Amino acid sequence: MLHIVECRHCYHAGRFKANDVAKVVGWDKPLETIRFRCKRCGRKDTEVKTQFIDRDHTFKGYFWVLQNARSY
Ligand SMILES: [Zn+2]
């Protein structure tokens, strides 16, 4: 499963593996409470969607760095 994160400010979009996000913020953290920060413009005004994929290793994408995940 992937989280698609799109910046509402500059429309930069990125993807996280849900597993990686959960490792950082915890498995019981609701997705809407996680704050991602845009790598390009530094803003936190992001929209997050969830996408299901069959196999992780077939996925080639650009991953944002998960920053300030605990400072929501
Ligand atoms: Zn941005």
N, CA, C, O and the ligand as a Tripos MOL2 file, in Angstrom:
@<TRIPOS>MOLECULE
protein
  289   287    73     0     0
PROTEIN
NO_CHARGES

@<TRIPOS>ATOM
      1 N           0.8430   -1.1950    0.0000 N.3       1 MET1
      2 CA          0.0000    0.0000    0.0000 C.3       1 MET1
      3 C           0.8790    1.2470    0.0000 C.2       1 MET1
      4 O           1.9230    1.2850    0.6510 O.2       1 MET1
      5 N           0.4540    2.2350   -0.7190 N.am      2 LEU2
      6 CA          1.2130    3.4760   -0.8240 C.3       2 LEU2
      7 C           0.3670    4.6540   -0.3820 C.2       2 LEU2
      8 O          -0.8590    4.6390   -0.4870 O.2       2 LEU2
      9 N           1.0370    5.6540    0.1060 N.am      3 HIS3
     10 CA          0.3790    6.9250    0.3500 C.3       3 HIS3
     11 C           0.8740    7.9090   -0.7070 C.2       3 HIS3
     12 O           2.0760    8.1400   -0.8420 O.2       3 HIS3
     13 N          -0.0430    8.4710   -1.4320 N.am      4 ILE4
     14 CA          0.2960    9.4780   -2.4210 C.3       4 ILE4
     15 C           0.1180   10.8450   -1.7720 C.2       4 ILE4
     16 O          -0.9690   11.1950   -1.3140 O.2       4 ILE4
     17 N           1.1860   11.5980   -1.7420 N.am      5 VAL5
     18 CA          1.1400   12.9030   -1.0840 C.3       5 VAL5
     19 C           1.3200   13.9840   -2.1330 C.2       5 VAL5
     20 O           2.3000   13.9920   -2.8780 O.2       5 VAL5
     21 N           0.3540   14.9020   -2.1810 N.am      6 GLU6
     22 CA          0.4660   15.9890   -3.1440 C.3       6 GLU6
     23 C           0.4300   17.3220   -2.4060 C.2       6 GLU6
     24 O          -0.3920   17.5400   -1.5160 O.2       6 GLU6
     25 N           1.3410   18.2030   -2.8000 N.am      7 CYS7
     26 CA          1.4090   19.5200   -2.1950 C.3       7 CYS7
     27 C           0.3500   20.4180   -2.8250 C.2       7 CYS7
     28 O           0.2590   20.5320   -4.0480 O.2       7 CYS7
     29 N          -0.4440   21.0480   -1.9720 N.am      8 ARG8
     30 CA         -1.4890   21.9320   -2.5030 C.3       8 ARG8
     31 C          -0.9090   23.2600   -2.9630 C.2       8 ARG8
     32 O          -1.5790   24.0370   -3.6450 O.2       8 ARG8
     33 N           0.3150   23.5130   -2.5940 N.am      9 HIS9
     34 CA          0.9210   24.7970   -2.9330 C.3       9 HIS9
     35 C           1.6380   24.7580   -4.2780 C.2       9 HIS9
     36 O           1.3850   25.5990   -5.1400 O.2       9 HIS9
     37 N           2.5170   23.8000   -4.4610 N.am     10 CYS10
     38 CA          3.3060   23.7570   -5.7060 C.3      10 CYS10
     39 C           2.9900   22.5250   -6.5490 C.2      10 CYS10
     40 O           3.5610   22.3440   -7.6250 O.2      10 CYS10
     41 N           2.0870   21.6830   -6.0660 N.am     11 TYR11
     42 CA          1.6280   20.4910   -6.8020 C.3      11 TYR11
     43 C           2.7140   19.4490   -6.9800 C.2      11 TYR11
     44 O           2.5980   18.5610   -7.8240 O.2      11 TYR11
     45 N           3.7510   19.5510   -6.2020 N.am     12 HIS12
     46 CA          4.7470   18.4980   -6.1480 C.3      12 HIS12
     47 C           4.1000   17.2710   -5.5150 C.2      12 HIS12
     48 O           3.4470   17.3800   -4.4780 O.2      12 HIS12
     49 N           4.2760   16.1150   -6.1260 N.am     13 ALA13
     50 CA          3.6640   14.9060   -5.6010 C.3      13 ALA13
     51 C           4.7230   13.8660   -5.2920 C.2      13 ALA13
     52 O           5.7370   13.7700   -5.9830 O.2      13 ALA13
     53 N           4.4850   13.1040   -4.2700 N.am     14 GLY14
     54 CA          5.4230   12.0540   -3.8940 C.3      14 GLY14
     55 C           4.6920   10.8610   -3.3320 C.2      14 GLY14
     56 O           3.4800   10.8930   -3.1190 O.2      14 GLY14
     57 N           5.4400    9.8180   -3.0970 N.am     15 ARG15
     58 CA          4.8270    8.5820   -2.6310 C.3      15 ARG15
     59 C           5.6070    8.0070   -1.4530 C.2      15 ARG15
     60 O           6.8360    8.0710   -1.3990 O.2      15 ARG15
     61 N           4.8760    7.4620   -0.5420 N.am     16 PHE16
     62 CA          5.4820    6.7350    0.5620 C.3      16 PHE16
     63 C           4.9480    5.3170    0.5610 C.2      16 PHE16
     64 O           3.7890    5.0710    0.2240 O.2      16 PHE16
     65 N           5.7990    4.4020    0.9380 N.am     17 LYS17
     66 CA          5.2720    3.0970    1.2900 C.3      17 LYS17
     67 C           4.5850    3.2150    2.6380 C.2      17 LYS17
     68 O           5.1160    3.8120    3.5750 O.2      17 LYS17
     69 N           3.4070    2.6410    2.7180 N.am     18 ALA18
     70 CA          2.6550    2.7180    3.9680 C.3      18 ALA18
     71 C           3.4390    2.0760    5.1100 C.2      18 ALA18
     72 O           3.3610    2.5280    6.2530 O.2      18 ALA18
     73 N           4.1850    1.0370    4.8030 N.am     19 ASN19
     74 CA          4.9820    0.3740    5.8300 C.3      19 ASN19
     75 C           6.0290    1.3120    6.4050 C.2      19 ASN19
     76 O           6.2620    1.3280    7.6140 O.2      19 ASN19
     77 N           6.6530    2.0840    5.5460 N.am     20 ASP20
     78 CA          7.6910    3.0000    6.0060 C.3      20 ASP20
     79 C           7.0980    4.1030    6.8720 C.2      20 ASP20
     80 O           7.6810    4.5090    7.8780 O.2      20 ASP20
     81 N           5.9360    4.5740    6.4630 N.am     21 VAL21
     82 CA          5.2690    5.6100    7.2490 C.3      21 VAL21
     83 C           4.9040    5.0680    8.6280 C.2      21 VAL21
     84 O           5.0980    5.7300    9.6470 O.2      21 VAL21
     85 N           4.3780    3.8620    8.6340 N.am     22 ALA22
     86 CA          3.9330    3.2720    9.9010 C.3      22 ALA22
     87 C           5.1020    3.0450   10.8510 C.2      22 ALA22
     88 O           4.9490    3.1520   12.0680 O.2      22 ALA22
     89 N           6.2710    2.7320   10.2920 N.am     23 LYS23
     90 CA          7.4440    2.5350   11.1390 C.3      23 LYS23
     91 C           7.8210    3.8260   11.8580 C.2      23 LYS23
     92 O           8.3050    3.8020   12.9890 O.2      23 LYS23
     93 N           7.5960    4.9380   11.1940 N.am     24 VAL24
     94 CA          7.9910    6.2270   11.7640 C.3      24 VAL24
     95 C           6.9440    6.7420   12.7480 C.2      24 VAL24
     96 O           7.2760    7.1610   13.8570 O.2      24 VAL24
     97 N           5.7000    6.7090   12.3420 N.am     25 VAL25
     98 CA          4.6620    7.3590   13.1580 C.3      25 VAL25
     99 C           3.8730    6.3800   14.0140 C.2      25 VAL25
    100 O           3.1500    6.7850   14.9240 O.2      25 VAL25
    101 N           4.0130    5.0910   13.7220 N.am     26 GLY26
    102 CA          3.2670    4.1010   14.4930 C.3      26 GLY26
    103 C           2.0890    3.5610   13.6970 C.2      26 GLY26
    104 O           1.4930    4.2650   12.8830 O.2      26 GLY26
    105 N           1.7700    2.3150   13.9450 N.am     27 TRP27
    106 CA          0.7430    1.6500   13.1490 C.3      27 TRP27
    107 C          -0.6630    2.1290   13.5070 C.2      27 TRP27
    108 O          -1.5900    1.9630   12.7140 O.2      27 TRP27
    109 N          -0.8280    2.7050   14.6580 N.am     28 ASP28
    110 CA         -2.1730    3.1060   15.0820 C.3      28 ASP28
    111 C          -2.4680    4.5610   14.7630 C.2      28 ASP28
    112 O          -3.4720    5.1190   15.2060 O.2      28 ASP28
    113 N          -1.5760    5.1700   13.9850 N.am     29 LYS29
    114 CA         -1.7590    6.5910   13.6680 C.3      29 LYS29
    115 C          -2.6840    6.7600   12.4730 C.2      29 LYS29
    116 O          -2.3820    6.2680   11.3860 O.2      29 LYS29
    117 N          -3.8010    7.4460   12.6570 N.am     30 PRO30
    118 CA         -4.6890    7.6820   11.5040 C.3      30 PRO30
    119 C          -3.9720    8.5120   10.4430 C.2      30 PRO30
    120 O          -3.2290    9.4450   10.7490 O.2      30 PRO30
    121 N          -4.2140    8.1500    9.2130 N.am     31 LEU31
    122 CA         -3.5010    8.7940    8.1080 C.3      31 LEU31
    123 C          -3.7160   10.3010    8.0810 C.2      31 LEU31
    124 O          -2.8030   11.0620    7.7600 O.2      31 LEU31
    125 N          -4.9290   10.7240    8.4190 N.am     32 GLU32
    126 CA         -5.2290   12.1520    8.3190 C.3      32 GLU32
    127 C          -4.5260   12.9780    9.3910 C.2      32 GLU32
    128 O          -4.5240   14.2070    9.3220 O.2      32 GLU32
    129 N          -3.9310   12.3160   10.3800 N.am     33 THR33
    130 CA         -3.2240   13.0650   11.4080 C.3      33 THR33
    131 C          -1.7250   13.1570   11.1160 C.2      33 THR33
    132 O          -0.9920   13.8420   11.8290 O.2      33 THR33
    133 N          -1.2790   12.4760   10.0800 N.am     34 ILE34
    134 CA          0.1400   12.5200    9.7310 C.3      34 ILE34
    135 C           0.4110   13.7540    8.8900 C.2      34 ILE34
    136 O          -0.3220   14.0570    7.9480 O.2      34 ILE34
    137 N           1.4650   14.4540    9.2430 N.am     35 ARG35
    138 CA          1.8060   15.6540    8.4940 C.3      35 ARG35
    139 C           3.0620   15.4190    7.6670 C.2      35 ARG35
    140 O           4.1320   15.1190    8.1960 O.2      35 ARG35
    141 N           2.9040   15.5610    6.3770 N.am     36 PHE36
    142 CA          4.0460   15.4520    5.4780 C.3      36 PHE36
    143 C           4.5000   16.8520    5.0990 C.2      36 PHE36
    144 O           3.7040   17.7890    5.0500 O.2      36 PHE36
    145 N           5.7700   16.9740    4.8360 N.am     37 ARG37
    146 CA          6.2670   18.2700    4.4000 C.3      37 ARG37
    147 C           6.8260   18.1540    2.9910 C.2      37 ARG37
    148 O           7.5630   17.2240    2.6660 O.2      37 ARG37
    149 N           6.4590   19.1140    2.1740 N.am     38 CYS38
    150 CA          6.8890   19.1190    0.7780 C.3      38 CYS38
    151 C           8.3930   19.3650    0.7040 C.2      38 CYS38
    152 O           8.9220   20.2890    1.3220 O.2      38 CYS38
    153 N           9.0620   18.5210   -0.0630 N.am     39 LYS39
    154 CA         10.5020   18.6640   -0.2160 C.3      39 LYS39
    155 C          10.8550   19.8800   -1.0570 C.2      39 LYS39
    156 O          11.9320   20.4570   -0.9010 O.2      39 LYS39
    157 N           9.9690   20.2610   -1.9310 N.am     40 ARG40
    158 CA         10.2770   21.3340   -2.8720 C.3      40 ARG40
    159 C          10.0810   22.7130   -2.2490 C.2      40 ARG40
    160 O          10.9670   23.5650   -2.3110 O.2      40 ARG40
    161 N           8.9100   22.9210   -1.6470 N.am     41 CYS41
    162 CA          8.6190   24.2660   -1.1370 C.3      41 CYS41
    163 C           8.5940   24.3250    0.3800 C.2      41 CYS41
    164 O           8.5020   25.4110    0.9520 O.2      41 CYS41
    165 N           8.6740   23.1710    1.0460 N.am     42 GLY42
    166 CA          8.7720   23.1650    2.4940 C.3      42 GLY42
    167 C           7.4600   23.3450    3.2220 C.2      42 GLY42
    168 O           7.4440   23.4030    4.4510 O.2      42 GLY42
    169 N           6.3690   23.4350    2.5020 N.am     43 ARG43
    170 CA          5.0840   23.6300    3.1580 C.3      43 ARG43
    171 C           4.4910   22.3010    3.5960 C.2      43 ARG43
    172 O           4.8720   21.2330    3.1160 O.2      43 ARG43
    173 N           3.5670   22.3990    4.5020 N.am     44 LYS44
    174 CA          2.9370   21.1900    5.0230 C.3      44 LYS44
    175 C           1.4850   21.0830    4.5840 C.2      44 LYS44
    176 O           0.7350   20.2530    5.0990 O.2      44 LYS44
    177 N           1.0980   21.9000    3.6570 N.am     45 ASP45
    178 CA         -0.2770   21.8750    3.1720 C.3      45 ASP45
    179 C          -0.3970   20.8020    2.0980 C.2      45 ASP45
    180 O          -0.3060   21.0930    0.9060 O.2      45 ASP45
    181 N          -0.5980   19.5810    2.5220 N.am     46 THR46
    182 CA         -0.5700   18.4660    1.5920 C.3      46 THR46
    183 C          -1.8680   17.6870    1.6190 C.2      46 THR46
    184 O          -2.6110   17.6920    2.6000 O.2      46 THR46
    185 N          -2.1100   17.0270    0.5220 N.am     47 GLU47
    186 CA         -3.2590   16.1410    0.4330 C.3      47 GLU47
    187 C          -2.7280   14.7150    0.3000 C.2      47 GLU47
    188 O          -1.8320   14.4480   -0.5010 O.2      47 GLU47
    189 N          -3.2810   13.8190    1.0800 N.am     48 VAL48
    190 CA         -2.7770   12.4480    1.1090 C.3      48 VAL48
    191 C          -3.8540   11.4910    0.6250 C.2      48 VAL48
    192 O          -4.9910   11.5140    1.0970 O.2      48 VAL48
    193 N          -3.4740   10.6600   -0.3170 N.am     49 LYS49
    194 CA         -4.3740    9.6140   -0.7940 C.3      49 LYS49
    195 C          -3.6930    8.2740   -0.6190 C.2      49 LYS49
    196 O          -2.4720    8.1930   -0.4770 O.2      49 LYS49
    197 N          -4.4820    7.2460   -0.6320 N.am     50 THR50
    198 CA         -3.9370    5.9010   -0.4660 C.3      50 THR50
    199 C          -4.1140    5.1170   -1.7570 C.2      50 THR50
    200 O          -5.1660    5.1610   -2.3950 O.2      50 THR50
    201 N          -3.0630    4.4000   -2.1230 N.am     51 GLN51
    202 CA         -3.1120    3.5990   -3.3410 C.3      51 GLN51
    203 C          -2.6550    2.1810   -3.0120 C.2      51 GLN51
    204 O          -1.6890    1.9840   -2.2740 O.2      51 GLN51
    205 N          -3.3390    1.2290   -3.5520 N.am     52 PHE52
    206 CA         -2.9730   -0.1520   -3.2940 C.3      52 PHE52
    207 C          -2.1340   -0.6880   -4.4540 C.2      52 PHE52
    208 O          -2.4510   -0.4830   -5.6260 O.2      52 PHE52
    209 N          -1.0670   -1.3730   -4.0920 N.am     53 ILE53
    210 CA         -0.2380   -2.0000   -5.1050 C.3      53 ILE53
    211 C          -0.0970   -3.4790   -4.7780 C.2      53 ILE53
    212 O          -0.2480   -3.8880   -3.6270 O.2      53 ILE53
    213 N           0.1880   -4.2610   -5.7820 N.am     54 ASP54
    214 CA          0.2480   -5.6980   -5.5820 C.3      54 ASP54
    215 C           1.5320   -6.1240   -4.8970 C.2      54 ASP54
    216 O           1.5170   -6.8730   -3.9200 O.2      54 ASP54
    217 N           2.6370   -5.6330   -5.4250 N.am     55 ARG55
    218 CA          3.9210   -6.0550   -4.8710 C.3      55 ARG55
    219 C           4.8420   -4.8500   -4.7380 C.2      55 ARG55
    220 O           5.0150   -4.0700   -5.6750 O.2      55 ARG55
    221 N           5.4130   -4.7200   -3.5860 N.am     56 ASP56
    222 CA          6.2620   -3.5640   -3.3120 C.3      56 ASP56
    223 C           7.4620   -3.4780   -4.2480 C.2      56 ASP56
    224 O           7.8360   -2.3860   -4.6750 O.2      56 ASP56
    225 N           8.0580   -4.5980   -4.5650 N.am     57 HIS57
    226 CA          9.3280   -4.5420   -5.2780 C.3      57 HIS57
    227 C           9.1610   -4.1910   -6.7460 C.2      57 HIS57
    228 O          10.1450   -3.9320   -7.4390 O.2      57 HIS57
    229 N           7.9180   -4.1810   -7.2300 N.am     58 THR58
    230 CA          7.7190   -3.7840   -8.6110 C.3      58 THR58
    231 C           7.5310   -2.2740   -8.7220 C.2      58 THR58
    232 O           7.4600   -1.7190   -9.8180 O.2      58 THR58
    233 N           7.4550   -1.6410   -7.5920 N.am     59 PHE59
    234 CA          7.1770   -0.2180   -7.6000 C.3      59 PHE59
    235 C           8.4560    0.6010   -7.6980 C.2      59 PHE59
    236 O           9.3790    0.4300   -6.9010 O.2      59 PHE59
    237 N           8.4980    1.4820   -8.6740 N.am     60 LYS60
    238 CA          9.6220    2.3960   -8.7730 C.3      60 LYS60
    239 C           9.0760    3.8100   -8.7200 C.2      60 LYS60
    240 O           8.4110    4.2690   -9.6500 O.2      60 LYS60
    241 N           9.3500    4.4650   -7.6700 N.am     61 GLY61
    242 CA          8.7830    5.8000   -7.5400 C.3      61 GLY61
    243 C           9.6830    6.7060   -6.7390 C.2      61 GLY61
    244 O          10.7590    6.3240   -6.2790 O.2      61 GLY61
    245 N           9.2190    7.8680   -6.5980 N.am     62 TYR62
    246 CA          9.9690    8.8770   -5.8750 C.3      62 TYR62
    247 C           9.3870    9.0180   -4.4780 C.2      62 TYR62
    248 O           8.1950    9.2800   -4.3150 O.2      62 TYR62
    249 N          10.2190    8.8460   -3.4920 N.am     63 PHE63
    250 CA          9.7470    8.8710   -2.1130 C.3      63 PHE63
    251 C          10.1390   10.1760   -1.4430 C.2      63 PHE63
    252 O          11.2920   10.6050   -1.4950 O.2      63 PHE63
    253 N           9.1890   10.7700   -0.8360 N.am     64 TRP64
    254 CA          9.5010   11.9460   -0.0270 C.3      64 TRP64
    255 C          10.1950   11.5010    1.2480 C.2      64 TRP64
    256 O          10.0330   10.3760    1.7200 O.2      64 TRP64
    257 N          10.9520   12.4030    1.7690 N.am     65 VAL65
    258 CA         11.4840   12.1770    3.1020 C.3      65 VAL65
    259 C          10.4040   12.5640    4.1030 C.2      65 VAL65
    260 O           9.8360   13.6550    4.0570 O.2      65 VAL65
    261 N          10.1490   11.6460    4.9900 N.am     66 LEU66
    262 CA          9.1240   11.9110    5.9910 C.3      66 LEU66
    263 C           9.7220   12.7850    7.0960 C.2      66 LEU66
    264 O          10.5580   12.3330    7.8780 O.2      66 LEU66
    265 N           9.2920   14.0070    7.1430 N.am     67 GLN67
    266 CA          9.8720   14.9490    8.0820 C.3      67 GLN67
    267 C           8.8350   15.4400    9.0700 C.2      67 GLN67
    268 O           7.6520   15.5530    8.7510 O.2      67 GLN67
    269 N           9.2890   15.7260   10.2560 N.am     68 ASN68
    270 CA          8.4450   16.3100   11.2820 C.3      68 ASN68
    271 C           7.1720   15.5020   11.4880 C.2      68 ASN68
    272 O           6.1000   16.0550   11.7320 O.2      68 ASN68
    273 N           7.3090   14.2020   11.3870 N.am     69 ALA69
    274 CA          6.1290   13.3580   11.4780 C.3      69 ALA69
    275 C           5.4950   13.4330   12.8600 C.2      69 ALA69
    276 O           4.2930   13.2140   13.0130 O.2      69 ALA69
    277 N           6.2910   13.7360   13.8420 N.am     70 ARG70
    278 CA          5.7720   13.7420   15.2030 C.3      70 ARG70
    279 C           5.3750   15.1510   15.6610 C.2      70 ARG70
    280 O           4.9070   15.3300   16.7850 O.2      70 ARG70
    281 N           5.5570   16.1180   14.8160 N.am     71 SER71
    282 CA          5.3300   17.4890   15.2610 C.3      71 SER71
    283 C           4.0240   18.0630   14.7300 C.2      71 SER71
    284 O           3.9260   19.2640   14.4770 O.2      71 SER71
    285 N           3.0440   17.2240   14.5640 N.am     72 TYR72
    286 CA          1.7660   17.7080   14.1020 C.3      72 TYR72
    287 C           1.0310   18.4550   15.1990 C.2      72 TYR72
    288 O          -0.0800   18.9380   14.9800 O.2      72 TYR72
    289 ZN          5.2340   22.1430   -2.3780 Zn       73 ZN73
@<TRIPOS>BOND
     1     1     2 1
     2     2     3 1
     3     3     4 2
     4     3     5 am
     5     5     6 1
     6     6     7 1
     7     7     8 2
     8     7     9 am
     9     9    10 1
    10    10    11 1
    11    11    12 2
    12    11    13 am
    13    13    14 1
    14    14    15 1
    15    15    16 2
    16    15    17 am
    17    17    18 1
    18    18    19 1
    19    19    20 2
    20    19    21 am
    21    21    22 1
    22    22    23 1
    23    23    24 2
    24    23    25 am
    25    25    26 1
    26    26    27 1
    27    27    28 2
    28    27    29 am
    29    29    30 1
    30    30    31 1
    31    31    32 2
    32    31    33 am
    33    33    34 1
    34    34    35 1
    35    35    36 2
    36    35    37 am
    37    37    38 1
    38    38    39 1
    39    39    40 2
    40    39    41 am
    41    41    42 1
    42    42    43 1
    43    43    44 2
    44    43    45 am
    45    45    46 1
    46    46    47 1
    47    47    48 2
    48    47    49 am
    49    49    50 1
    50    50    51 1
    51    51    52 2
    52    51    53 am
    53    53    54 1
    54    54    55 1
    55    55    56 2
    56    55    57 am
    57    57    58 1
    58    58    59 1
    59    59    60 2
    60    59    61 am
    61    61    62 1
    62    62    63 1
    63    63    64 2
    64    63    65 am
    65    65    66 1
    66    66    67 1
    67    67    68 2
    68    67    69 am
    69    69    70 1
    70    70    71 1
    71    71    72 2
    72    71    73 am
    73    73    74 1
    74    74    75 1
    75    75    76 2
    76    75    77 am
    77    77    78 1
    78    78    79 1
    79    79    80 2
    80    79    81 am
    81    81    82 1
    82    82    83 1
    83    83    84 2
    84    83    85 am
    85    85    86 1
    86    86    87 1
    87    87    88 2
    88    87    89 am
    89    89    90 1
    90    90    91 1
    91    91    92 2
    92    91    93 am
    93    93    94 1
    94    94    95 1
    95    95    96 2
    96    95    97 am
    97    97    98 1
    98    98    99 1
    99    99   100 2
   100    99   101 am
   101   101   102 1
   102   102   103 1
   103   103   104 2
   104   103   105 am
   105   105   106 1
   106   106   107 1
   107   107   108 2
   108   107   109 am
   109   109   110 1
   110   110   111 1
   111   111   112 2
   112   111   113 am
   113   113   114 1
   114   114   115 1
   115   115   116 2
   116   115   117 am
   117   117   118 1
   118   118   119 1
   119   119   120 2
   120   119   121 am
   121   121   122 1
   122   122   123 1
   123   123   124 2
   124   123   125 am
   125   125   126 1
   126   126   127 1
   127   127   128 2
   128   127   129 am
   129   129   130 1
   130   130   131 1
   131   131   132 2
   132   131   133 am
   133   133   134 1
   134   134   135 1
   135   135   136 2
   136   135   137 am
   137   137   138 1
   138   138   139 1
   139   139   140 2
   140   139   141 am
   141   141   142 1
   142   142   143 1
   143   143   144 2
   144   143   145 am
   145   145   146 1
   146   146   147 1
   147   147   148 2
   148   147   149 am
   149   149   150 1
   150   150   151 1
   151   151   152 2
   152   151   153 am
   153   153   154 1
   154   154   155 1
   155   155   156 2
   156   155   157 am
   157   157   158 1
   158   158   159 1
   159   159   160 2
   160   159   161 am
   161   161   162 1
   162   162   163 1
   163   163   164 2
   164   163   165 am
   165   165   166 1
   166   166   167 1
   167   167   168 2
   168   167   169 am
   169   169   170 1
   170   170   171 1
   171   171   172 2
   172   171   173 am
   173   173   174 1
   174   174   175 1
   175   175   176 2
   176   175   177 am
   177   177   178 1
   178   178   179 1
   179   179   180 2
   180   179   181 am
   181   181   182 1
   182   182   183 1
   183   183   184 2
   184   183   185 am
   185   185   186 1
   186   186   187 1
   187   187   188 2
   188   187   189 am
   189   189   190 1
   190   190   191 1
   191   191   192 2
   192   191   193 am
   193   193   194 1
   194   194   195 1
   195   195   196 2
   196   195   197 am
   197   197   198 1
   198   198   199 1
   199   199   200 2
   200   199   201 am
   201   201   202 1
   202   202   203 1
   203   203   204 2
   204   203   205 am
   205   205   206 1
   206   206   207 1
   207   207   208 2
   208   207   209 am
   209   209   210 1
   210   210   211 1
   211   211   212 2
   212   211   213 am
   213   213   214 1
   214   214   215 1
   215   215   216 2
   216   215   217 am
   217   217   218 1
   218   218   219 1
   219   219   220 2
   220   219   221 am
   221   221   222 1
   222   222   223 1
   223   223   224 2
   224   223   225 am
   225   225   226 1
   226   226   227 1
   227   227   228 2
   228   227   229 am
   229   229   230 1
   230   230   231 1
   231   231   232 2
   232   231   233 am
   233   233   234 1
   234   234   235 1
   235   235   236 2
   236   235   237 am
   237   237   238 1
   238   238   239 1
   239   239   240 2
   240   239   241 am
   241   241   242 1
   242   242   243 1
   243   243   244 2
   244   243   245 am
   245   245   246 1
   246   246   247 1
   247   247   248 2
   248   247   249 am
   249   249   250 1
   250   250   251 1
   251   251   252 2
   252   251   253 am
   253   253   254 1
   254   254   255 1
   255   255   256 2
   256   255   257 am
   257   257   258 1
   258   258   259 1
   259   259   260 2
   260   259   261 am
   261   261   262 1
   262   262   263 1
   263   263   264 2
   264   263   265 am
   265   265   266 1
   266   266   267 1
   267   267   268 2
   268   267   269 am
   269   269   270 1
   270   270   271 1
   271   271   272 2
   272   271   273 am
   273   273   274 1
   274   274   275 1
   275   275   276 2
   276   275   277 am
   277   277   278 1
   278   278   279 1
   279   279   280 2
   280   279   281 am
   281   281   282 1
   282   282   283 1
   283   283   284 2
   284   283   285 am
   285   285   286 1
   286   286   287 1
   287   287   288 2
@<TRIPOS>SUBSTRUCTURE
     1 MET1         2 RESIDUE 1 A MET
     2 LEU2         6 RESIDUE 1 A LEU
     3 HIS3        10 RESIDUE 1 A HIS
     4 ILE4        14 RESIDUE 1 A ILE
     5 VAL5        18 RESIDUE 1 A VAL
     6 GLU6        22 RESIDUE 1 A GLU
     7 CYS7        26 RESIDUE 1 A CYS
     8 ARG8        30 RESIDUE 1 A ARG
     9 HIS9        34 RESIDUE 1 A HIS
    10 CYS10       38 RESIDUE 1 A CYS
    11 TYR11       42 RESIDUE 1 A TYR
    12 HIS12       46 RESIDUE 1 A HIS
    13 ALA13       50 RESIDUE 1 A ALA
    14 GLY14       54 RESIDUE 1 A GLY
    15 ARG15       58 RESIDUE 1 A ARG
    16 PHE16       62 RESIDUE 1 A PHE
    17 LYS17       66 RESIDUE 1 A LYS
    18 ALA18       70 RESIDUE 1 A ALA
    19 ASN19       74 RESIDUE 1 A ASN
    20 ASP20       78 RESIDUE 1 A ASP
    21 VAL21       82 RESIDUE 1 A VAL
    22 ALA22       86 RESIDUE 1 A ALA
    23 LYS23       90 RESIDUE 1 A LYS
    24 VAL24       94 RESIDUE 1 A VAL
    25 VAL25       98 RESIDUE 1 A VAL
    26 GLY26      102 RESIDUE 1 A GLY
    27 TRP27      106 RESIDUE 1 A TRP
    28 ASP28      110 RESIDUE 1 A ASP
    29 LYS29      114 RESIDUE 1 A LYS
    30 PRO30      118 RESIDUE 1 A PRO
    31 LEU31      122 RESIDUE 1 A LEU
    32 GLU32      126 RESIDUE 1 A GLU
    33 THR33      130 RESIDUE 1 A THR
    34 ILE34      134 RESIDUE 1 A ILE
    35 ARG35      138 RESIDUE 1 A ARG
    36 PHE36      142 RESIDUE 1 A PHE
    37 ARG37      146 RESIDUE 1 A ARG
    38 CYS38      150 RESIDUE 1 A CYS
    39 LYS39      154 RESIDUE 1 A LYS
    40 ARG40      158 RESIDUE 1 A ARG
    41 CYS41      162 RESIDUE 1 A CYS
    42 GLY42      166 RESIDUE 1 A GLY
    43 ARG43      170 RESIDUE 1 A ARG
    44 LYS44      174 RESIDUE 1 A LYS
    45 ASP45      178 RESIDUE 1 A ASP
    46 THR46      182 RESIDUE 1 A THR
    47 GLU47      186 RESIDUE 1 A GLU
    48 VAL48      190 RESIDUE 1 A VAL
    49 LYS49      194 RESIDUE 1 A LYS
    50 THR50      198 RESIDUE 1 A THR
    51 GLN51      202 RESIDUE 1 A GLN
    52 PHE52      206 RESIDUE 1 A PHE
    53 ILE53      210 RESIDUE 1 A ILE
    54 ASP54      214 RESIDUE 1 A ASP
    55 ARG55      218 RESIDUE 1 A ARG
    56 ASP56      222 RESIDUE 1 A ASP
    57 HIS57      226 RESIDUE 1 A HIS
    58 THR58      230 RESIDUE 1 A THR
    59 PHE59      234 RESIDUE 1 A PHE
    60 LYS60      238 RESIDUE 1 A LYS
    61 GLY61      242 RESIDUE 1 A GLY
    62 TYR62      246 RESIDUE 1 A TYR
    63 PHE63      250 RESIDUE 1 A PHE
    64 TRP64      254 RESIDUE 1 A TRP
    65 VAL65      258 RESIDUE 1 A VAL
    66 LEU66      262 RESIDUE 1 A LEU
    67 GLN67      266 RESIDUE 1 A GLN
    68 ASN68      270 RESIDUE 1 A ASN
    69 ALA69      274 RESIDUE 1 A ALA
    70 ARG70      278 RESIDUE 1 A ARG
    71 SER71      282 RESIDUE 1 A SER
    72 TYR72      286 RESIDUE 1 A TYR
    73 ZN73       289 GROUP 0 **** ****
